[in-house]
Amino acid sequence: QVQLVESGGGLVQPGGSLRLSCAASGFTFSTYAMSWYRQAPGKERELVATITSTGGSTNYADSMKGRFTISRDNAKNTVYLQMSSLKPEDTAIYYCNMKKWAVNYWGQGTQVTVSS
């Protein structure tokens, strides 16, 4: 079955960087677009970024443009989120997402905390 496992979260100071990883299994990774979402305490889950199956096209939420970069390695069945210039408001649980036949699949999430 579909499995998405995020890693790489942690505590980082404002202005710092982190790289999140999501290891995928149970489906043909190279044929599906992948996304990162995040959910801050008391807020709804929001889309961070999406990458097409080949990696040829990416899209970002406005607040992440220029600071976050989504990428993928289809040989490793892994999608990444490189985050830089982190702000306290980026604190959230970050989730990997794949949609197949209108069904959303989620990982367990990885906590990112931006604080001094």
C-alpha positions in Angstrom: 0.0 0.0 0.0 1.0 3.6 -0.3 3.4 4.7 2.3 4.9 8.2 2.7 7.6 8.8 5.4 8.8 12.3 6.2 12.0 13.2 7.9 14.3 16.1 8.5 12.3 18.3 10.7 13.6 19.9 13.9 14.3 23.1 15.7 16.0 25.9 13.8 16.6 29.6 14.5 15.0 32.3 12.4 16.9 32.8 9.2 18.1 29.2 9.2 17.5 26.3 6.8 16.2 22.8 6.8 15.8 20.1 4.2 12.8 17.8 4.5 12.6 14.4 2.8 9.7 12.1 2.0 10.4 8.5 1.1 7.6 7.0 -0.9 6.7 3.4 -1.5 3.7 1.2 -2.6 3.1 3.0 -5.9 4.9 4.0 -9.1 6.5 7.2 -7.7 7.8 8.5 -11.0 4.2 8.8 -12.5 2.7 11.0 -9.8 2.9 14.6 -8.8 3.9 15.1 -5.2 3.1 17.9 -2.8 4.1 19.3 0.6 1.5 20.7 2.9 1.8 22.1 6.4 -0.4 22.7 9.4 0.3 25.2 12.1 -1.4 24.9 15.6 -5.0 26.1 15.4 -4.8 26.5 11.6 -6.0 24.6 8.6 -3.6 22.5 6.6 -2.3 24.5 3.7 -0.5 23.7 0.4 3.2 24.6 0.4 4.5 23.3 -2.9 3.8 20.8 -5.7 6.1 19.1 -8.2 5.1 17.3 -11.4 5.9 13.6 -11.9 9.1 14.4 -13.9 10.1 17.3 -11.8 9.8 19.6 -14.8 7.3 22.0 -13.2 6.8 23.3 -9.6 4.3 25.5 -7.9 4.5 27.3 -4.6 2.3 29.1 -2.2 3.0 32.8 -2.4 4.5 33.1 1.1 7.0 30.3 0.3 8.2 31.6 -3.1 11.9 32.4 -3.2 12.5 30.7 0.2 11.4 27.1 -0.4 12.4 24.7 -3.1 10.7 21.4 -3.9 12.6 18.7 -5.8 12.5 15.0 -6.3 14.7 12.1 -7.1 12.7 9.4 -9.0 15.5 6.9 -8.7 15.3 7.1 -4.9 11.5 7.5 -4.7 12.0 10.6 -2.6 10.7 14.2 -2.7 12.5 17.0 -0.9 11.6 20.4 0.5 14.6 22.7 1.0 13.6 25.6 3.2 15.7 28.7 3.8 15.2 32.1 5.5 12.9 30.4 7.9 10.5 32.5 10.0 8.7 31.8 13.2 5.5 31.6 11.2 6.9 28.7 9.3 6.5 26.6 12.5 4.2 23.7 11.6 3.9 20.0 11.0 4.9 19.4 7.4 3.2 16.6 5.5 4.1 14.8 2.2 1.1 14.2 -0.1 0.2 12.2 -3.1 -3.2 12.1 -4.7 -4.3 9.0 -6.6 -7.8 8.6 -8.1 -9.0 11.6 -6.0 -7.8 9.9 -2.8 -5.3 11.9 -0.8 -2.4 9.9 0.9 -0.5 11.5 3.7 2.6 10.8 5.7 2.8 11.1 9.4 4.3 14.5 9.3 7.5 16.0 10.6 7.6 18.9 13.0 9.4 22.1 12.1 9.9 24.7 14.8 11.5 28.0 14.1 12.5 29.8 17.2 15.4 31.6 18.9 
